[in-house]
Amino acid sequence: MLFAAQSAHPRVVGAYGVALLVHVAVADGPVSAYRWVPRRVHRWGDWAFAFALVAGAALLGVDGRTRGLLGGVAACLAVVALTTNYVKRQFGGTPPGGRR
């Protein structure tokens, strides 16, 4: 018997999970492990990853539970992408506009 969060296709979910961890780890962010990808590129990568999740749910021939899981993660990633300010914060120095 499968629980609600389990999938009949764990390799698909696991592959997307590992890819998402790598995507997050290489971005230029405050908690990233490696700062290889600039934020502007990472912004487009977020949307490409959300699209890849939806495409995988539609095209990989997985069961309904896995489709729902991939679609849910895509929706969460879209909300994060819509609400994230990708501009790098500058600490110290003069802020934009020249006033403190």
Backbone torsions as a table, in degrees:
resi	resn	phi	psi	omega
1	MET	NA	133.8	179.2
2	LEU	-93.7	139.9	172.6
3	PHE	-82.4	169.1	-173.7
4	ALA	-61.4	-35.5	-176.4
5	ALA	-90.0	-3.0	-179.2
6	GLN	-91.5	154.7	-177.6
7	SER	-121.5	151.2	173.5
8	ALA	-78.0	-8.3	-179.2
9	HIS	-125.5	69.8	-175.0
10	PRO	-66.7	-25.2	179.4
11	ARG	-69.3	-36.5	177.7
12	VAL	-65.3	-48.8	-179.7
13	VAL	-64.3	-41.4	179.1
14	GLY	-64.3	-40.8	179.1
15	ALA	-63.9	-43.8	176.8
16	TYR	-64.6	-37.1	178.9
17	GLY	-63.9	-45.2	178.1
18	VAL	-64.7	-42.5	178.7
19	ALA	-62.0	-39.0	178.3
20	LEU	-67.3	-40.1	177.2
21	LEU	-62.5	-41.7	177.5
22	VAL	-65.6	-42.2	179.2
23	HIS	-58.6	-42.5	-179.5
24	VAL	-74.5	-36.4	-175.0
25	ALA	-70.6	-26.1	-175.5
26	VAL	-97.1	0.0	-178.6
27	ALA	-78.9	154.7	176.4
28	ASP	-82.6	84.5	-179.0
29	GLY	-134.6	172.1	-176.1
30	PRO	-68.0	-24.5	-178.8
31	VAL	-117.9	19.0	-178.3
32	SER	-80.1	153.7	179.5
33	ALA	-81.1	-38.1	-179.4
34	TYR	-132.8	140.5	-178.3
35	ARG	-108.0	62.0	-176.6
36	TRP	-90.2	-29.3	-173.6
37	VAL	-110.4	123.0	177.8
38	PRO	-64.4	158.0	-176.0
39	ARG	-61.8	-36.5	180.0
40	ARG	-62.2	-40.7	177.7
41	VAL	-71.2	-38.2	180.0
42	HIS	-63.6	-34.8	177.7
43	ARG	-57.8	-46.7	179.2
44	TRP	-70.3	-31.3	176.2
45	GLY	-64.4	-36.0	176.3
46	ASP	-59.4	-46.6	-179.3
47	TRP	-68.8	-37.8	177.5
48	ALA	-64.7	-37.9	179.3
49	PHE	-68.0	-41.5	177.2
50	ALA	-61.5	-42.0	177.0
51	PHE	-63.4	-40.7	179.3
52	ALA	-64.1	-35.7	176.5
53	LEU	-64.0	-45.5	179.6
54	VAL	-66.0	-42.5	179.1
55	ALA	-63.8	-40.7	177.9
56	GLY	-64.3	-39.4	178.4
57	ALA	-63.4	-35.1	-177.4
58	ALA	-84.2	-32.5	-168.9
59	LEU	-107.0	-15.8	-172.9
60	LEU	-85.0	-5.1	178.2
61	GLY	68.9	39.7	179.1
62	VAL	-93.2	167.9	-178.8
63	ASP	-73.9	171.3	-176.6
64	GLY	-62.5	-35.6	179.7
65	ARG	-65.3	-41.9	178.5
66	THR	-69.9	-38.8	176.0
67	ARG	-59.7	-43.5	178.3
68	GLY	-63.7	-40.0	178.6
69	LEU	-64.5	-47.1	179.6
70	LEU	-65.4	-39.6	176.9
71	GLY	-65.9	-37.6	177.9
72	GLY	-66.0	-41.6	177.2
73	VAL	-65.9	-39.1	177.4
74	ALA	-62.2	-41.8	178.6
75	ALA	-64.9	-42.2	177.8
76	CYS	-63.1	-42.5	178.9
77	LEU	-65.0	-37.1	177.4
78	ALA	-65.0	-40.7	177.3
79	VAL	-63.8	-43.2	178.4
80	VAL	-62.3	-43.7	-179.8
81	ALA	-64.7	-36.7	179.7
82	LEU	-71.6	-29.8	-175.2
83	THR	-101.5	0.9	-179.0
84	THR	-89.7	135.7	171.8
85	ASN	-93.4	110.1	-175.0
86	TYR	-85.4	3.1	179.8
87	VAL	-77.4	133.0	-179.3
88	LYS	-74.4	129.7	179.9
89	ARG	-78.8	137.9	176.9
90	GLN	-106.2	121.1	178.1
91	PHE	-99.5	135.4	-177.8
92	GLY	78.5	173.5	179.9
93	GLY	74.7	-169.6	-177.9
94	THR	-92.8	127.5	178.3
95	PRO	-71.9	164.8	177.2
96	PRO	-57.4	138.2	-177.3
97	GLY	99.7	-14.0	174.3
98	GLY	82.4	1.0	-179.2
99	ARG	-110.9	153.7	176.7
100	ARG	-103.1	NA	NA
